[in-house]
Amino acid sequence: MINLKLTRMLHKIALIYTWLVRTLLIWLPDQPAIMRFRGWLYGFMMAGCGTNFQVSASVVLRCLENISVGRDVYLAPGVVLNASGPINLHDEVMVGFNSLLVSGNHSARNRSFRFGAPVLGEIKIGYGSWIAGNCTVLAGANMGTCCVLAANSVCSKKVADFLIFGGVPAKLIGSVEMR
């Protein structure tokens, strides 16, 4: 019981902290040094945060305590990470403009989704992967190493290493050519 109360209190503190960081720094331009500073500040309340975490001004992060990022991660303008469940972004991951990563989903109760219990799942994005602009990544998504999720796509499943997926729902398009 005490653990649950402590968890809820830490969650509320993290929400206030996120709001404070975003409100104080949103007016600063998206220059690498400033984006690294934002990332560094967010990192204090995150589950894990590597070096050179760059966060654009208009990024929205929810439930910092469930977000873990590696080194050299970049979040473009308009990105939303709603981490009801764990979200893990490995090293050198890029998330493009206006993309949404949400690790929770709704369930129906009495023929309505309004009061159904949340269904949580983990999101894992592997080393060097790229989520292009306007993508949605849902609970249960697991992208491997050096994968691409093409623009305007929806991913909710496992994607093997070095593959390009796209569409709604995301399907195999091709493989990544290494140079």
N, C-alpha and C positions, 0 to 999 in steps of 0.2 A: 504494500500500500504506500509506504514511504517512497519507494523507488519510483512508482508511478507518478506521485506528486512531484518529486524532484525532476523527473523527465518532462512533465508538463510545464514546470516552472522554467526549466532551461530552454524549452521550445519557445515560450513566450519572450524570454530574454533575447533569444536569437532573432525572433521576428522584429522586435524593437530595434535591435542592433542593425539588422539588414536595412530597415527603413531609414535609420539614422545615417548610415554610410551612403545610401543612395541619395537621400535628400541633400546632404552636405556636399556631395561631389558631382551631382548630375550636371551642374553648370560648367564644369571643366571640360575642355575639348578631349576628343579621343586620340590622344598622342600616346605612343608606347610607354613612356615613363609614368604618365598619369594612369593609364590602364593597369600597369603593374602595381601602382600604389593602391588602386581600388581592389585588385586581387589580393594584395598583401593584407589589407584591412579585412576583407571578407574571410580570409584564411584563418583568422583567430577563432572563429566560431564553427569552422567546417570540420568534418570528420577527418579530413586529410587534405593537405595543400602543398604541392610542389613549388619550385621556384619558377619565376617568370609566368605567373598566372595573370593573363591580361583580360580585363573585363571592361566592356564598353559602357558608356554612361546610362544607356536606356535598358540595360539587362535587368531582369527581375529574377531574384533568387529566393525561393521559398524553402523553408526547412533546412537551413544550412547544416544542421547537425547530421543530415543524411547524405550530404554531398562530399565526394572525395575526388580531387583532381591531381594529376601528376604534373611533371615539368612541362613548361612551354605550351600550356593550354590556352586557347584563344576563344573568347565568346564575343561574337559580332553584335552590332546594335539590334535591339528588339528581341533578343533571345530570352526565353523564359524557361527556367528549371524549377519544376514543381516536384519536390522530392519527398512525397509522403512516404515512399519506400526508398531504398538506397539507389543513388545514381553515382556510378564510378566512371570517370573519364581518365583514361590512362595518358601517358606522356604523349606530347605533340598532337593532341586532338584539336581540330578546328570545328567550330559550330557556326554555320552561316547565318546571315540576316534573317530575323523573324522566325527562327526555328523554335519549336516547343518540345521539351523533354518532360514527360509526366509519368511518374512511376506509380500512380494510383489510378484506380478505375472505379466506376459505380456499379452497384448491383441493384436489382429490382426487389422491392418489398411491397406486398399488397398491390401489385400491378403498377408500381410507380418507382422511378429511380430517385425520387426526391429524398427519401429517408432510408434507402438501402445501405447496408454496411459497406464500407470501402473495401476494395480488393487491391492489395498492395503487391507489387512485384519489383524486381531489381532491373535496372538498366545498366549495361556494361558496354562501353565503347572502347575498343582496343587501340593499341599503340599506333600512332600515325594516321588514324582514320579521319575522314572529312564528312561532316554532315552539311550538305549544301543549303542554300537559302530556302526558307518557307517549308521546312520539313517538320514532320511530327514523329517523335519517337515515343512509343508507348511502353508500359510495363511489360517486362519479359523480353525486351529487345536485347540482343547480345551480338554486337558487331565485333568481328575479329580484327586482326592486325591489318593495317593499311587498306581499309575498306572505304568505299564511297557510297553515300546515300544521295542519289541524284535529287536535284531541286524539285520541290513540290511533292515529295514522296511521304508515305506513311509506313513506318517499320515497327513491327511488334514481335519479330521472331529472331532466330539465330541466323547470322550471316557469317559464312566462312571467310578465312583470310584472303586478302588480295582480290576481292570481288567488287563489282559495281552493281548496286541494286537501285531500282527506281520504280515509281508508279504508286497507285493506290489500289490494293496493298502492294508493297514493294516486292518486285520479282527480279530475278537475275537478268541483268542486261549484258554483262561482259566481265572481263577480268582487267585488273590494273596492270599496265605495262610499266615495268621498272626501267629507269634510265640511270 
